[in-house]
């Protein structure tokens, strides 16, 4: 476990434009809160999509085998409280977590439906699955959007997809909204039993954050964001390694380093030449602190 250092960043290190486009200097406390908020939102966005992708992975692996409505075992994480309805005529599977909430073995509460439509032959390049969400939420965060996964290549132990998200939207319990569009490469690794062990992702995303500010980010292929299934099972939902560069309206670039592979929620943030390590909140449990605006 890495040590957490105090975030001693000068007011000039973190600035953004106010409504009148004047530069407003922030206090150290505000700088800490903003850095944690931005990094936390990035991890939340990434990991909620991974949660959806993992459900789709399990559904795809059992496609054609359910023969109607069955309990969804969902491997080690989702438990058996969800149900699958399969329509072989339309190559569609619906994963229904119910309206009251389905608590998975990972402790996360899911509600609503994930609808998956398959096109083409599984594990053949060009195979595509389109994922849509119906009243779907994870831990009280409602998620919307259309996710398209196109199979590129792979083996029994590693599969590469091109993954896009359009119309992505997260609505938080306090009513605030963040939007997202993304295009990324997703490489999932599996053990000999077919259980997913890790996922690496790289590419770009853009949208509007919870403060109403536009953003865009990039993850380079050389430093992909990596998530480990074992860490998620232990309750650590942040990626364990990889580097993300994020540009937010009116602010200088932030670079988020997710670490050395250790299961924790610690990241190193670099902005304006200052690097500090902070603890982020991928599950968005902290009370949000709004940016001061002019």
ZAMARGU-4260 file (C-alpha; in steps of 0.2 Angstrom, whole numbers, plus 5000, padded with zeros to 4 digits):
<rodrens>
0) 5000/5000/5000 | 5007/5017/4995 | 5008/5031/5007 | 4996/5046/5006 | 5005/5063/5006
5) 4997/5079/5009 | 4993/5088/4993 | 5002/5104/4995 | 4998/5113/4978 | 4999/5132/4977
10) 4984/5142/4971 | 4992/5145/4955 | 4995/5127/4951 | 4976/5124/4949 | 4966/5137/4940
15) 4951/5138/4929 | 4941/5152/4921 | 4925/5159/4929 | 4909/5163/4921 | 4916/5180/4916
20) 4932/5171/4909 | 4943/5179/4923 | 4956/5167/4930 | 4951/5163/4948 | 4965/5156/4960
25) 4960/5142/4971 | 4964/5138/4989 | 4974/5122/4993 | 4959/5114/5000 | 4949/5118/4984
30) 4963/5111/4974 | 4963/5095/4983 | 4945/5093/4982 | 4944/5097/4963 | 4959/5085/4959
35) 4951/5071/4969 | 4934/5074/4961 | 4941/5074/4943 | 4951/5058/4946 | 4936/5050/4955
40) 4924/5054/4941 | 4936/5046/4928 | 4938/5030/4938 | 4919/5029/4941 | 4915/5031/4922
45) 4928/5018/4917 | 4923/5006/4930 | 4904/5007/4928 | 4907/5003/4909 | 4918/4989/4914
50) 4904/4982/4925 | 4892/4983/4911 | 4905/4975/4899 | 4908/4961/4911 | 4889/4957/4912
55) 4890/4956/4893 | 4905/4945/4893 | 4896/4932/4904 | 4880/4934/4893 | 4890/4931/4877
60) 4899/4916/4884 | 4882/4908/4887 | 4873/4914/4872 | 4862/4900/4864 | 4862/4890/4880
65) 4849/4897/4891 | 4834/4892/4881 | 4822/4905/4889 | 4822/4913/4907 | 4835/4907/4919
70) 4844/4913/4934 | 4860/4922/4930 | 4875/4915/4939 | 4887/4929/4933 | 4903/4921/4938
75) 4910/4926/4955 | 4903/4944/4956 | 4885/4946/4951 | 4878/4932/4961 | 4862/4923/4955
80) 4848/4936/4959 | 4847/4942/4941 | 4838/4933/4927 | 4842/4931/4908 | 4828/4931/4895
85) 4835/4925/4878 | 4827/4928/4861 | 4837/4917/4849 | 4826/4923/4834 | 4833/4941/4836
90) 4850/4936/4844 | 4845/4946/4860 | 4848/4943/4878 | 4840/4953/4892 | 4849/4953/4909
95) 4836/4959/4922 | 4842/4964/4939 | 4824/4969/4945 | 4817/4985/4951 | 4820/4983/4969
100) 4839/4980/4968 | 4850/4965/4966 | 4865/4964/4977 | 4879/4955/4969 | 4893/4945/4977
105) 4904/4960/4975 | 4892/4970/4987 | 4886/4982/4973 | 4868/4985/4970 | 4861/4984/4952
110) 4844/4988/4946 | 4836/4988/4929 | 4840/4979/4913 | 4855/4977/4901 | 4849/4972/4884
115) 4862/4964/4872 | 4860/4961/4853 | 4873/4950/4844 | 4877/4951/4826 | 4889/4938/4817
120) 4898/4923/4824 | 4905/4923/4841 | 4924/4925/4841 | 4925/4928/4823 | 4932/4946/4818
125) 4918/4958/4815 | 4907/4949/4828 | 4897/4964/4836 | 4887/4966/4852 | 4876/4981/4855
130) 4872/4985/4873 | 4858/4996/4878 | 4852/5000/4896 | 4834/5001/4903 | 4832/5010/4919
135) 4849/5003/4924 | 4859/5009/4939 | 4874/5003/4950 | 4875/5009/4968 | 4861/5022/4965
140) 4871/5030/4950 | 4859/5029/4935 | 4868/5025/4918 | 4862/5028/4901 | 4870/5025/4883
145) 4873/5013/4869 | 4889/5002/4870 | 4895/4994/4854 | 4908/4980/4856 | 4916/4974/4840
150) 4927/4959/4841 | 4945/4961/4833 | 4955/4946/4837 | 4959/4934/4851 | 4961/4917/4859
155) 4953/4907/4873 | 4964/4918/4886 | 4964/4935/4878 | 4951/4944/4867 | 4952/4962/4859
160) 4937/4973/4856 | 4934/4990/4848 | 4922/4998/4861 | 4912/5014/4858 | 4900/5023/4870
165) 4887/5035/4863 | 4874/5045/4873 | 4883/5040/4889 | 4875/5048/4904 | 4877/5046/4923
170) 4864/5053/4935 | 4870/5054/4953 | 4859/5053/4968 | 4860/5072/4971 | 4853/5075/4953
175) 4869/5080/4945 | 4873/5073/4928 | 4889/5069/4919 | 4890/5064/4900 | 4902/5054/4890
180) 4906/5048/4873 | 4921/5036/4870 | 4931/5026/4858 | 4943/5013/4866 | 4952/4997/4863
185) 4947/4984/4876 | 4958/4969/4879 | 4951/4956/4891 | 4961/4942/4898 | 4954/4925/4905
190) 4960/4910/4915 | 4959/4892/4910 | 4941/4891/4917 | 4935/4906/4907 | 4935/4918/4921
195) 4940/4936/4917 | 4956/4941/4926 | 4960/4958/4920 | 4956/4971/4907 | 4967/4984/4898
200) 4960/4999/4889 | 4966/5013/4879 | 4959/5027/4868 | 4949/5043/4870 | 4934/5050/4878
205) 4925/5067/4880 | 4909/5074/4888 | 4903/5086/4901 | 4907/5083/4920 | 4897/5086/4935
210) 4901/5105/4936 | 4895/5107/4918 | 4912/5109/4911 | 4918/5100/4895 | 4932/5088/4895
215) 4942/5076/4885 | 4954/5063/4889 | 4967/5051/4881 | 4975/5035/4886 | 4990/5030/4876
220) 4992/5012/4870 | 5009/5011/4878 | 5001/5015/4896 | 4984/5007/4895 | 4972/5008/4910
225) 4972/4991/4919 | 4959/4984/4930 | 4961/4967/4940 | 4946/4956/4944 | 4954/4951/4961
230) 4955/4970/4966 | 4937/4973/4962 | 4932/4957/4972 | 4941/4965/4987 | 4931/4981/4985
235) 4944/4992/4976 | 4936/4998/4960 | 4950/5010/4954 | 4961/5004/4940 | 4978/4998/4947
240) 4989/5005/4933 | 4990/5016/4918 | 4991/5034/4913 | 4976/5045/4908 | 4978/5063/4902
245) 4963/5074/4905 | 4959/5092/4899 | 4945/5101/4907 | 4937/5117/4901 | 4947/5132/4908
250) 4960/5121/4917 | 4978/5116/4913 | 4980/5097/4909 | 4980/5084/4923 | 4989/5068/4921
255) 4982/5053/4932 | 4994/5039/4936 | 4984/5024/4943 | 4999/5016/4951 | 5010/5000/4950
260) 4997/4986/4951 | 4993/4987/4969 | 4975/4985/4974 | 4970/5002/4981 | 4961/5018/4977
265) 4977/5029/4976 | 4983/5039/4961 | 4996/5051/4957 | 4990/5067/4949 | 5002/5079/4940
270) 4997/5097/4935 | 5008/5112/4931 | 5023/5102/4936 | 5017/5097/4953 | 5014/5079/4957
275) 5005/5072/4972 | 4997/5056/4978 | 4979/5056/4983 | 4965/5044/4987 | 4950/5044/4975
280) 4932/5038/4977 | 4927/5028/4963 | 4910/5024/4971 | 4906/5042/4973 | 4902/5041/4991
285) 4910/5058/4996 | 4899/5073/4996 | 4903/5083/4980 | 4912/5100/4982 | 4907/5111/4968
290) 4920/5123/4960 | 4918/5141/4964 | 4912/5151/4949 | 4912/5169/4946
</rodrens>
